[in-house]
């Protein structure tokens, strides 16, 4: 796409010598009026105090427009060539494009000095990279922005000017973004693209925002729901969790119980400081890594016992800790954090984040051993199961607090709420524990229902 502008101009010049239907192509390129012609013809100003908008001379091929630009209607469409206070530049731009526009071989005017798609991508990524270095955004988020900027440049071309992008162009761009991906991926791509175009206007790189209309909207919610349904089940049944606990080694067993007891995800557990876990009182007090939202959660006796066993196993093997794992509750055999990211500023021509997730690896091994083969199901499914079962109590405030959810901006209750009572938190965790282990706490008897179905014997 980077050569579209060059091809358009080549096409225009090729047609200039043979297009008899474009009389303006041979019009005089001079701006000053011919001898004896001093008049200035143009659009009358709307207010008496405004400057008259006019042509520099009668045979000037362009017409002044109230928007402050010279324009011309060609093949039923109005094209703009530059500001009225720069008639020479507007005339040059017109002669660069007129043959192609009259012949129908091009359908847009590239104006020198306008922001190009390539420049927009570079400036957007420069700002986001500074935020990445400051820790304001995750490296993986920056890599996602970089990928979406590449898609934008690939579709429009590096030299395409941003103000020239029309609603029809955006419709074609949306089709390009959605090729071969599901509604969820398209939703993310369209959202990021809109953020990039919004950045151009807010940074005053363009005079007016792009108009999306109906052509560049996110997918409808029903399509997103359908995509999630097609992805299959991504949460655990109670029996499956018990099977995993039966085959898991000490560290993974403690992690599984933390996941279903407290709704912790992979990164949460991989970065969990030992100081956040009070084994004597049986409480977890740990701000969520992703959002920084404070959260507290009562721990089950089974969870406390599993953590003690995992800590003892680590001490027994006398594992040497890497400095990056100092103070963490869990470390790998090599003494490293269970989850960590390596950011490469340039790898294969683009930035890349290499994610090391030993929790996911251990979970896959345990699932194979337990013969759980549900596609798309992984350790994070424990968090989804906690949310689903905990919500059955009707105490969503307590569930959100335990999971560290960011409250909606319209939730004024969250603004004034100072804390959530421990009894409310325990009500939720006790309900999830009963779902997992049964009323007798053994899991061997009683009716244990799956997340998405009725009670099963």
C-alpha positions as CSV (number, residue, x, y, z in Angstrom):
1,X,0.0,0.0,0.0
2,X,3.0,2.3,0.5
3,X,3.1,2.9,-3.3
4,X,-0.5,3.9,-3.8
5,X,0.3,7.6,-3.8
6,X,3.2,7.2,-6.3
7,X,1.0,5.0,-8.6
8,X,-1.8,7.5,-8.5
9,X,0.5,10.3,-9.6
10,X,2.1,8.2,-12.3
11,X,-1.4,7.3,-13.6
12,X,-2.3,10.9,-13.6
13,X,0.7,12.0,-15.5
14,X,0.3,9.3,-18.0
15,X,-3.3,10.4,-18.7
16,X,-2.4,14.1,-19.0
17,X,-1.2,13.9,-22.5
18,X,-4.1,11.9,-23.9
19,X,-7.1,13.0,-21.9
20,X,-9.0,15.5,-24.1
21,X,-11.8,15.6,-21.6
22,X,-9.7,17.4,-19.0
23,X,-9.3,21.0,-20.3
24,X,-8.2,22.2,-16.9
25,X,-5.1,20.0,-17.2
26,X,-3.6,22.4,-19.7
27,X,-4.7,25.5,-17.9
28,X,-2.1,28.1,-17.1
29,X,-0.2,27.3,-13.9
30,X,0.4,31.0,-13.1
31,X,-1.3,32.4,-10.1
32,X,-0.9,36.1,-10.9
33,X,-3.7,37.3,-13.3
34,X,-2.9,37.8,-17.0
35,X,-2.1,41.4,-18.1
36,X,-5.2,43.7,-18.0
37,X,-7.1,41.4,-15.5
38,X,-7.0,42.7,-12.0
39,X,-10.4,41.6,-10.8
40,X,-10.9,39.1,-8.0
41,X,-13.9,36.8,-8.3
42,X,-15.1,34.6,-5.5
43,X,-17.5,33.8,-2.7
44,X,-19.0,36.7,-0.8
45,X,-18.1,36.7,2.9
46,X,-21.0,35.8,5.2
47,X,-20.2,38.7,7.6
48,X,-19.4,42.2,6.5
49,X,-16.2,42.3,8.5
50,X,-14.8,39.1,7.0
51,X,-12.3,39.0,4.2
52,X,-13.7,38.3,0.7
53,X,-13.0,34.7,-0.4
54,X,-11.9,35.0,-4.0
55,X,-10.0,33.7,-7.0
56,X,-6.7,35.3,-7.8
57,X,-7.9,35.8,-11.4
58,X,-11.0,34.9,-13.5
59,X,-9.5,31.9,-15.3
60,X,-8.2,30.3,-12.1
61,X,-9.5,26.7,-12.4
62,X,-10.5,26.3,-8.7
63,X,-13.4,27.6,-6.8
64,X,-13.2,29.1,-3.3
65,X,-15.2,27.3,-0.7
66,X,-16.6,28.7,2.6
67,X,-14.5,26.1,4.4
68,X,-11.4,28.2,3.5
69,X,-10.1,25.9,0.8
70,X,-10.1,25.8,-3.0
71,X,-12.2,23.1,-4.5
72,X,-13.5,21.7,-7.8
73,X,-16.3,19.3,-8.7
74,X,-15.0,16.5,-10.8
75,X,-17.1,13.5,-12.0
76,X,-19.8,14.5,-9.6
77,X,-17.6,14.7,-6.5
78,X,-16.1,17.8,-4.8
79,X,-12.3,17.7,-4.2
80,X,-10.4,20.1,-2.1
81,X,-6.8,21.2,-3.0
82,X,-5.6,23.6,-0.4
83,X,-6.2,26.7,1.6
84,X,-7.3,29.9,0.0
85,X,-4.4,31.8,1.4
86,X,-2.0,29.5,-0.6
87,X,-3.4,29.6,-4.1
88,X,0.0,28.6,-5.6
89,X,0.1,25.4,-3.5
90,X,-3.6,24.6,-4.3
91,X,-3.0,25.0,-8.0
92,X,0.1,22.8,-8.0
93,X,-1.8,20.2,-6.1
94,X,-4.6,20.4,-8.6
95,X,-2.3,19.9,-11.6
96,X,-0.6,17.0,-9.8
97,X,-4.0,15.2,-9.6
98,X,-6.4,16.6,-12.2
99,X,-5.7,14.2,-15.1
100,X,-6.1,11.2,-12.8
101,X,-9.3,12.6,-11.2
102,X,-10.9,13.4,-14.6
103,X,-9.9,10.0,-16.0
104,X,-11.3,8.2,-12.9
105,X,-8.0,6.5,-12.2
106,X,-7.6,8.1,-8.7
107,X,-10.3,9.1,-6.3
108,X,-8.5,11.1,-3.6
109,X,-6.2,14.1,-3.3
110,X,-3.0,13.7,-1.2
111,X,-2.2,17.1,0.3
112,X,1.4,17.8,1.2
113,X,1.9,18.7,4.9
114,X,-1.0,16.6,6.1
115,X,-0.4,13.9,8.7
116,X,0.3,10.5,7.1
117,X,-0.6,7.2,8.5
118,X,3.1,6.3,8.9
119,X,3.7,9.5,10.9
120,X,0.7,8.9,13.1
121,X,1.8,5.3,13.9
122,X,5.3,6.5,14.8
123,X,4.1,9.3,17.1
124,X,1.4,7.1,18.8
125,X,3.9,4.4,19.5
126,X,6.5,6.9,20.8
127,X,4.1,8.1,23.4
128,X,3.0,4.6,24.3
129,X,6.6,3.4,24.6
130,X,7.3,6.2,27.1
131,X,4.3,5.0,29.1
132,X,5.7,1.4,29.0
133,X,9.0,2.5,30.3
134,X,7.4,4.5,33.1
135,X,5.3,1.4,34.0
136,X,2.0,3.0,33.1
137,X,1.1,0.3,30.6
138,X,2.2,-3.4,30.4
139,X,4.8,-4.4,27.8
140,X,2.2,-6.8,26.3
141,X,-0.2,-3.9,25.8
142,X,2.5,-1.9,23.9
143,X,3.2,-4.9,21.7
144,X,-0.6,-5.1,20.9
145,X,-0.6,-1.4,20.0
146,X,2.5,-1.9,17.7
147,X,0.7,-4.8,15.9
148,X,-2.4,-2.8,15.3
149,X,-0.3,0.2,14.0
150,X,1.3,-2.3,11.6
151,X,-2.1,-3.4,10.4
152,X,-3.1,0.2,9.8
153,X,0.0,1.0,7.8
154,X,-0.4,-2.3,5.8
155,X,-3.9,-1.4,4.8
156,X,-3.7,2.3,4.1
157,X,-0.1,2.6,3.1
158,X,2.5,4.6,5.0
159,X,2.1,7.8,2.9
160,X,-1.7,7.9,3.0
161,X,-2.8,11.1,4.7
162,X,-5.1,10.7,7.7
163,X,-7.5,13.6,6.8
164,X,-8.2,11.9,3.4
165,X,-9.6,8.7,5.1
166,X,-13.3,8.6,4.4
167,X,-16.1,6.6,6.0
168,X,-16.0,4.2,3.0
169,X,-12.2,3.8,3.6
170,X,-13.0,2.9,7.2
171,X,-15.6,0.3,6.2
172,X,-13.0,-1.4,4.0
173,X,-10.5,-1.2,6.8
174,X,-12.9,-2.9,9.2
175,X,-13.3,-5.7,6.7
176,X,-9.5,-6.0,6.5
177,X,-9.2,-6.2,10.3
178,X,-12.0,-8.8,10.6
179,X,-10.6,-11.2,7.9
180,X,-10.0,-14.6,9.5
181,X,-10.6,-13.6,13.1
182,X,-13.5,-13.9,15.5
183,X,-15.7,-11.1,16.8
184,X,-13.7,-10.8,20.1
185,X,-10.4,-10.1,18.2
186,X,-12.2,-7.7,15.8
187,X,-13.6,-5.9,18.7
188,X,-10.1,-5.3,20.2
189,X,-8.7,-4.3,16.8
190,X,-11.4,-1.8,16.1
191,X,-11.1,-0.4,19.6
192,X,-7.4,0.2,19.3
193,X,-7.7,1.7,15.8
194,X,-10.2,4.2,17.1
195,X,-7.9,5.0,19.9
196,X,-5.1,5.7,17.4
197,X,-7.3,8.1,15.3
198,X,-8.5,9.8,18.5
199,X,-4.9,10.3,19.6
200,X,-4.3,12.2,16.3
201,X,-7.1,14.7,17.0
202,X,-6.4,15.1,20.8
203,X,-2.7,15.8,20.0
204,X,-3.8,18.4,17.4
205,X,-2.2,16.5,14.6
206,X,-5.4,16.8,12.6
207,X,-7.9,19.6,12.5
208,X,-11.1,17.5,13.0
209,X,-11.8,14.0,14.2
210,X,-12.6,11.2,11.8
211,X,-16.2,10.3,11.4
212,X,-16.9,6.6,11.9
213,X,-20.6,6.5,11.3
214,X,-22.0,2.9,11.1
215,X,-19.0,1.8,9.0
216,X,-16.4,1.5,11.8
217,X,-18.3,0.3,14.9
218,X,-17.3,-2.5,17.2
219,X,-19.1,-5.8,16.7
220,X,-22.5,-6.1,18.3
221,X,-22.7,-7.7,21.7
222,X,-24.7,-10.6,20.4
223,X,-21.8,-11.5,18.1
224,X,-19.3,-11.3,21.0
225,X,-21.6,-13.6,23.1
226,X,-21.8,-16.0,20.1
227,X,-18.0,-16.0,19.8
228,X,-17.6,-16.8,23.5
229,X,-20.1,-19.6,23.2
230,X,-18.3,-21.1,20.2
231,X,-15.0,-21.0,22.2
232,X,-16.5,-23.6,24.5
233,X,-16.4,-24.0,28.3
234,X,-13.6,-22.1,29.9
235,X,-14.4,-22.8,33.6
236,X,-14.0,-25.9,35.8
237,X,-16.6,-28.3,37.2
238,X,-16.2,-29.1,40.9
239,X,-15.2,-32.8,40.2
240,X,-12.5,-31.7,37.8
241,X,-10.9,-29.5,40.4
242,X,-10.9,-32.3,42.9
243,X,-9.3,-34.6,40.2
244,X,-6.5,-32.0,39.8
245,X,-6.0,-31.7,43.5
246,X,-5.5,-35.4,43.7
247,X,-2.7,-35.5,41.1
248,X,-1.0,-32.1,41.6
249,X,2.4,-31.7,43.3
250,X,2.6,-29.6,46.5
251,X,3.1,-26.2,44.9
252,X,0.5,-26.6,42.2
253,X,-2.0,-28.0,44.7
254,X,-1.6,-24.8,46.8
255,X,-1.9,-22.6,43.7
256,X,-5.1,-24.4,42.6
257,X,-6.7,-23.9,46.0
258,X,-5.7,-20.2,46.0
259,X,-7.3,-19.9,42.5
260,X,-10.6,-21.4,43.4
261,X,-10.6,-20.0,47.0
262,X,-9.6,-16.4,46.2
263,X,-10.1,-16.0,42.4
264,X,-6.4,-15.5,41.8
265,X,-5.0,-15.8,38.3
266,X,-1.7,-16.9,37.0
267,X,0.1,-13.5,37.3
268,X,-1.5,-12.9,40.7
269,X,0.0,-16.1,42.1
270,X,3.3,-15.7,40.3
271,X,3.8,-12.4,42.0
272,X,2.3,-13.2,45.3
273,X,4.5,-12.0,48.2
274,X,4.7,-14.2,51.2
275,X,3.9,-11.2,53.4
276,X,0.4,-10.9,52.0
277,X,-0.6,-14.3,53.3
278,X,-1.5,-14.6,57.0
279,X,-1.5,-18.4,57.6
280,X,-2.1,-18.0,61.4
281,X,-5.4,-16.1,60.9
282,X,-6.2,-17.6,57.5
283,X,-6.5,-14.4,55.5
284,X,-5.1,-13.1,52.2
285,X,-4.6,-9.3,51.9
286,X,-3.2,-8.7,48.4
287,X,-3.8,-5.9,45.8
288,X,-4.4,-7.3,42.3
289,X,-1.3,-7.0,40.1
290,X,-3.3,-6.0,37.0
291,X,-5.4,-3.2,38.5
292,X,-3.8,-2.3,41.9
293,X,-7.2,-2.7,43.5
294,X,-7.1,-3.7,47.1
295,X,-8.7,-7.0,48.0
296,X,-9.0,-9.3,51.1
297,X,-10.1,-12.9,51.2
298,X,-10.6,-15.5,54.0
299,X,-8.6,-18.7,53.3
300,X,-10.0,-22.2,53.7
301,X,-8.3,-24.7,56.1
302,X,-7.4,-26.8,53.0
303,X,-5.8,-23.8,51.4
304,X,-3.7,-22.9,54.5
305,X,-2.6,-26.5,54.8
306,X,-1.6,-26.7,51.1
307,X,0.4,-23.5,51.4
308,X,2.3,-24.8,54.4
309,X,3.1,-28.0,52.6
310,X,4.4,-26.1,49.5
311,X,6.6,-23.8,51.7
312,X,8.0,-26.8,53.5
313,X,8.7,-28.6,50.2
314,X,10.6,-25.5,48.9
315,X,12.6,-25.3,52.1
316,X,13.4,-29.1,52.0
317,X,14.9,-28.7,48.5
318,X,16.9,-25.6,49.6
319,X,16.2,-23.8,46.3
320,X,18.4,-20.7,45.7
321,X,16.3,-17.7,44.9
322,X,16.9,-15.4,42.0
323,X,16.9,-11.7,43.1
324,X,13.7,-11.2,41.1
325,X,11.9,-13.8,43.2
326,X,12.9,-12.3,46.6
327,X,10.0,-12.4,49.0
328,X,7.7,-14.4,46.8
329,X,5.6,-17.2,48.2
330,X,6.2,-19.6,45.3
331,X,9.4,-20.1,43.3
332,X,10.4,-22.6,40.6
333,X,13.0,-25.2,40.9
334,X,15.5,-22.7,39.4
335,X,14.5,-20.2,42.1
336,X,12.7,-17.9,39.6
337,X,9.2,-16.4,39.7
338,X,6.5,-18.7,38.3
339,X,5.4,-16.0,35.9
340,X,7.6,-13.3,34.3
341,X,7.8,-11.3,31.1
342,X,10.8,-10.5,29.0
343,X,10.4,-7.5,26.7
344,X,12.5,-7.3,23.6
345,X,12.4,-3.8,22.0
346,X,13.2,-5.3,18.6
347,X,12.8,-8.9,17.7
348,X,12.3,-10.0,14.1
349,X,11.7,-6.4,13.2
350,X,9.1,-5.7,15.9
351,X,8.8,-5.5,19.7
352,X,7.9,-8.7,21.4
353,X,7.0,-9.9,24.9
354,X,8.1,-13.4,25.8
355,X,5.9,-14.7,28.6
356,X,7.3,-17.4,30.9
357,X,4.3,-19.0,32.7
358,X,5.4,-22.1,34.7
359,X,1.9,-22.2,36.3
360,X,0.3,-22.8,33.0
361,X,2.8,-25.4,32.1
362,X,2.3,-27.3,35.4
363,X,-1.5,-27.0,35.0
364,X,-1.4,-28.6,31.5
365,X,0.6,-31.5,32.8
366,X,-1.8,-32.0,35.7
367,X,-4.8,-31.8,33.4
368,X,-3.3,-34.5,31.1
369,X,-2.7,-36.7,34.1
370,X,-6.3,-36.1,35.3
371,X,-7.6,-36.7,31.8
372,X,-9.2,-33.3,31.5
373,X,-9.1,-32.5,27.8
374,X,-11.4,-29.5,27.5
375,X,-10.0,-27.2,24.8
376,X,-9.3,-23.7,25.9
377,X,-9.5,-24.6,29.6
378,X,-6.5,-23.6,31.8
379,X,-5.5,-22.3,35.2
380,X,-7.4,-19.0,34.7
381,X,-10.6,-21.1,34.5
382,X,-10.4,-21.4,38.3
383,X,-10.9,-17.6,38.6
384,X,-14.0,-17.9,36.3
385,X,-15.4,-20.7,38.4
386,X,-15.0,-18.6,41.6
387,X,-16.8,-15.7,40.0
388,X,-19.6,-17.9,38.7
389,X,-20.3,-19.8,41.9
390,X,-19.6,-16.9,44.3
391,X,-22.2,-14.8,42.5
392,X,-24.8,-17.4,43.5
393,X,-24.8,-15.9,47.0
394,X,-26.2,-12.6,45.6
395,X,-23.4,-10.7,47.3
396,X,-21.7,-9.3,44.2
397,X,-20.0,-6.6,46.2
398,X,-18.1,-9.2,48.2
399,X,-17.3,-11.2,45.1
400,X,-15.9,-8.1,43.3
401,X,-13.9,-7.2,46.4
402,X,-12.3,-10.6,46.6
403,X,-11.5,-10.7,42.9
404,X,-10.2,-7.1,42.8
405,X,-12.6,-5.9,40.1
406,X,-12.4,-2.2,39.1
407,X,-15.8,-0.7,39.9
408,X,-17.7,1.0,37.1
409,X,-17.4,4.8,37.0
410,X,-21.1,5.0,37.5
411,X,-21.0,3.0,40.7
412,X,-21.3,5.7,43.3
413,X,-21.6,3.0,46.0
414,X,-18.0,2.0,45.3
415,X,-17.0,5.6,45.8
416,X,-18.5,5.9,49.3
417,X,-17.9,2.3,50.4
418,X,-15.0,2.2,52.8
419,X,-14.7,-1.6,53.4
420,X,-16.5,-4.9,53.0
421,X,-17.3,-6.8,56.1
422,X,-15.4,-10.0,56.8
423,X,-18.6,-11.9,57.3
424,X,-19.8,-11.0,53.8
425,X,-16.5,-12.2,52.3
426,X,-16.6,-15.4,54.3
427,X,-20.2,-16.0,53.1
428,X,-18.9,-16.1,49.5
429,X,-15.9,-18.3,50.2
430,X,-17.9,-20.7,52.3
431,X,-20.4,-21.1,49.5
432,X,-17.7,-21.9,47.0
433,X,-16.0,-24.3,49.4
434,X,-19.3,-26.2,49.8
435,X,-19.8,-26.3,46.1
436,X,-16.3,-27.8,45.7
437,X,-16.1,-30.2,48.6
438,X,-19.7,-30.8,49.6
439,X,-21.4,-30.2,52.9
440,X,-19.2,-32.7,54.7
441,X,-16.0,-31.2,53.3
442,X,-14.7,-34.4,51.9
443,X,-15.9,-34.2,48.3
444,X,-16.4,-37.9,48.4
445,X,-20.1,-37.7,49.1
446,X,-23.0,-35.4,48.6
447,X,-24.5,-33.9,45.4
448,X,-21.8,-31.8,43.7
449,X,-23.1,-29.8,40.8
450,X,-21.0,-28.5,37.9
451,X,-20.8,-24.8,37.3
452,X,-23.2,-24.8,34.4
453,X,-25.6,-27.6,35.3
454,X,-27.9,-29.0,38.0
455,X,-26.9,-31.1,40.8
456,X,-25.2,-34.4,39.8
457,X,-24.9,-37.5,41.9
